[in-house]
Structures are given as structure tokens and as C-alpha cells.
Amino acid sequence: MFIQPWDAALDDAEWRTWIADGHDFGVLSVNGPPGRAPGVVPTHFTVDGAGLLIHLARPNPVWLAIEADANVTFTVTGDYAFVPGPWRARPGTPPTEGVPTSYYAAVQFTCRATIIDDPQAKAHLLRRQMDHFQPDGDHAPVEVDRPPYGRMLAGIRGLRLDVTEVRAKFKYDDHKPVEQRTRTARRLAERGTGLDAPTAAQQLRRLDRVGPWKA
């Protein structure tokens, strides 16, 4: 993932806060066999200390790739929108000469994967995920000897991703003039389609912290 200086995370707290703010679905990418494309799996995940926890169905072909090479990446994206060219035209130039772009946030984790097959360990992983996704506890106990989860554990494998590197990108035109960024955020809010509203919020949040861009 290419990151311009003005698109980089301002600090680790920025991307950690963004992930914690409900961005818990991403894409696992694994190395394919020689001559084959990489494997890609969309899935929810849970942060666990310095790692990520996921689980997948046992028949998933991704396991063979992970067993062959435990080096994987996990990518989370969100708060994205298409920004039309006229919104980005330079002052004094025709709107049609503006160049469009995409706004988005992305966090890419480089990881070392460990497969979890022990039933008790898988149950513990699922409990950690349930604590995150169903914190009200409105589910049956996740135990190896109790239904419904006990009998289903054999059908999944757990995966712990120990993070070795994090690359975070917040692409919201931070190198453009303050007036233009403010105007674009307003236009996104007015358009109000897709993820326009959270995209505008991200742009204004960055604007408050960055102000005029300084190299």
C-alpha cells in the first residue's frame, strides 16, 4: 500500500482508535502456491492484545496456504467515497479540469499466523469474539461440551495473527488548502450517499489536527 506523507497516520493512536470505532471487518490475504493467485478471505476479526483473532470454516482452502507459509496480511478499509473532479478544481480553472480521487481509510497488518485446532483454545477464541460482537451476552455458553457451539467446534479452525508491522493510511486530501477540504466535506455531507457522512467526518477530524499541510 503506497502512502503519501500527507496520507500517513498522525500517530499510532489514530489508527488504533479508528479500528476500535467499529471497523472490525477486513480481508485476509495469504500467499498462493507458485504460479497461482494469492488467496483472499473477507471476515470479521477481534483485536487481542498485539494480535488479531479470526475463525474460518475447516473446508476453507486458505488453510493449505497458511500451512505452507504463515506470513499473511490483513487489511481493513472504510470511510470511503468518490470525490468528483469539479470539487477538486484549482481556483480560477474550469471545474471540468479538476481531477477526481477516492477518499478512504485503510489499515494493513503484516502478520505471522498460528492455526488453532485445540477444542478448548477454539472455544476460548470464540468467547473472545462473542465478548466483542455480542457484549450483552445474549448467546448460549461457548463450551466444548455444551450445545450448540460444542458440536460445531469441529467444523472450524481458529487463527491468531501476531502483528509484526502496521501501515495506516487516511487519504483525505490533507495536502490541499483548508478551504477546499472544508468545502469538500460539506459537499460530501450534502450528497449523503453511501459512506459520504463518515468520510466527511474523517476529513474534518484530520483537518482539525493537521490544519494547513506542512511537509
C-alpha positions in Angstrom: 0.0 0.0 0.0 1.5 3.3 -1.2 1.3 6.1 1.4 2.0 9.7 0.6 3.4 11.7 3.6 0.1 13.7 4.0 -1.9 10.5 4.0 0.0 8.8 6.8 -1.4 8.2 10.2 -0.6 11.0 12.5 0.3 8.6 15.3 -0.5 5.0 16.4 -3.4 6.2 18.5 -5.2 7.4 15.3 -5.4 4.0 13.6 -6.0 2.2 16.9 -9.0 4.5 17.6 -10.3 4.0 14.1 -10.1 0.2 14.4 -11.8 0.3 17.8 -14.6 2.5 16.4 -16.5 -0.4 14.8 -14.0 -1.2 12.0 -13.8 -4.9 12.7 -14.3 -6.5 9.2 -11.4 -7.0 6.8 -9.7 -9.1 4.3 -7.2 -11.9 5.0 -4.6 -12.3 2.2 -2.4 -15.4 2.0 0.4 -16.4 -0.4 -0.8 -18.8 -3.1 1.1 -21.7 -4.5 3.8 -20.9 -7.1 2.1 -19.7 -10.3 -1.3 -19.2 -8.5 -3.0 -16.1 -7.3 -3.0 -15.1 -3.6 -5.9 -16.4 -1.5 -8.3 -13.7 -0.2 -10.9 -14.2 2.5 -13.3 -11.5 3.9 -14.1 -11.9 7.6 -14.8 -10.3 10.9 -11.9 -10.1 13.4 -11.3 -9.3 17.0 -8.3 -7.4 18.4 -6.5 -9.4 21.1 -3.5 -7.6 22.6 -0.8 -7.3 19.9 -2.7 -9.8 17.6 -5.9 -10.4 15.8 -8.3 -13.3 16.2 -10.4 -14.9 13.4 -12.0 -18.2 12.7 -13.0 -19.8 9.4 -14.7 -23.0 8.2 -12.5 -26.0 8.2 -13.1 -26.7 4.4 -11.8 -23.3 3.5 -8.9 -23.7 1.0 -6.9 -20.9 2.7 -5.6 -23.4 5.4 -3.3 -25.1 2.9 -1.7 -21.8 2.0 -1.2 -20.8 5.6 0.3 -24.2 6.5 2.8 -23.7 3.6 3.5 -20.0 4.5 2.4 -18.4 7.8 3.2 -14.9 6.6 -0.1 -13.1 5.8 -1.6 -9.7 5.6 -4.9 -8.5 7.0 -6.4 -5.3 5.6 -9.3 -3.2 6.9 -10.8 -0.4 4.8 -13.7 2.1 5.4 -15.0 5.6 5.4 -14.5 5.8 1.6 -16.1 8.0 -1.1 -15.6 9.0 -4.7 -14.8 12.7 -5.0 -15.7 14.2 -8.4 -13.2 16.2 -10.4 -15.1 19.6 -10.2 -14.9 19.5 -6.4 -11.1 19.5 -6.7 -10.5 22.0 -9.4 -7.8 24.6 -8.7 -9.1 28.1 -8.0 -9.5 30.1 -11.3 -9.7 27.0 -13.5 -12.7 25.4 -15.2 -14.4 22.8 -12.9 -14.1 20.2 -15.7 -10.3 20.4 -15.3 -10.5 19.1 -11.7 -9.1 15.6 -11.2 -11.3 13.1 -9.3 -10.0 10.9 -6.5 -11.0 8.5 -3.8 -11.0 9.2 -0.1 -10.6 6.3 2.3 -9.1 5.0 5.4 -7.1 1.7 5.4 -5.1 -0.2 8.0 -2.9 -3.0 6.7 -1.4 -5.5 9.2 1.5 -7.7 8.4 1.2 -10.9 10.5 2.5 -14.3 11.4 -0.4 -16.7 11.5 -0.8 -19.5 14.0 -3.6 -22.1 13.4 -5.7 -23.1 16.4 -7.2 -26.6 16.4 -7.4 -27.5 20.1 -11.1 -27.5 21.0 -10.6 -25.6 24.3 -8.5 -23.0 22.6 -11.1 -22.6 19.8 -13.8 -22.2 22.4 -11.7 -19.5 24.2 -11.2 -17.7 20.8 -15.0 -17.7 20.2 -15.7 -16.4 23.6 -13.3 -13.5 23.0 -15.1 -12.8 19.8 -18.5 -13.0 21.4 -17.4 -10.6 24.1 -16.7 -8.1 21.3 -19.6 -8.7 18.9 -22.3 -9.7 21.5 -21.2 -7.9 24.7 -24.7 -8.2 26.1 -24.1 -12.0 26.5 -27.3 -12.9 24.7 -26.0 -16.2 23.5 -25.5 -19.8 24.7 -22.3 -20.6 26.6 -19.4 -21.4 24.3 -18.1 -24.6 25.8 -16.7 -27.8 24.2 -19.3 -30.0 26.0 -22.4 -27.9 25.6 -24.7 -27.2 22.6 -24.9 -25.6 20.2 -21.3 -24.5 20.0 -19.6 -27.6 21.4 -20.7 -29.8 18.4 -19.8 -27.1 15.9 -16.2 -26.6 17.0 -15.0 -29.4 14.8 -16.2 -27.6 11.8 -14.0 -24.5 12.3 -10.3 -23.7 12.8 -9.1 -20.7 14.7 -6.4 -18.3 13.6 -4.2 -15.9 15.7 -2.5 -13.3 13.7 0.5 -11.9 15.5 1.1 -8.4 14.1 4.7 -7.6 13.0 4.0 -4.3 11.1 1.2 -1.9 10.7 0.7 0.5 7.8 -2.1 3.0 8.1 -3.4 5.4 5.5 -6.0 8.2 5.8 -6.4 9.6 2.3 -8.5 12.8 2.7 -6.6 15.5 0.6 -4.7 16.8 3.7 -2.2 18.5 1.3 -4.9 20.6 -0.2 -5.9 24.1 1.1 -8.0 24.2 4.2 -10.9 26.0 2.3 -11.0 23.3 -0.3 -11.1 20.5 2.3 -13.8 22.2 4.3 -15.9 22.7 1.1 -15.4 19.1 0.0 -16.5 17.8 3.5 -19.6 20.0 3.2 -20.4 18.6 -0.3 -20.0 15.1 0.9 -22.4 15.7 3.8 -24.9 17.3 1.4 -24.6 14.5 -1.2 -25.2 11.9 1.6 -24.9 8.7 -0.3 -23.0 5.5 0.7 -20.3 6.4 3.2 -20.3 10.1 2.4 -21.2 11.1 6.0 -18.4 9.2 7.8 -16.0 10.2 5.1 -16.8 13.8 5.6 -16.3 13.3 9.4 -12.9 11.8 8.8 -11.8 14.7 6.6 -12.9 17.2 9.2 -11.3 15.3 12.0 -8.0 15.3 10.1 -8.4 18.9 9.1 -8.7 19.8 12.8 -5.5 18.1 13.6 -3.4 18.9 10.5 -4.6 22.3 9.5 -2.6 23.6 6.6 -0.3 20.9 5.4 3.4 21.4 6.2 6.0 18.9 4.8 
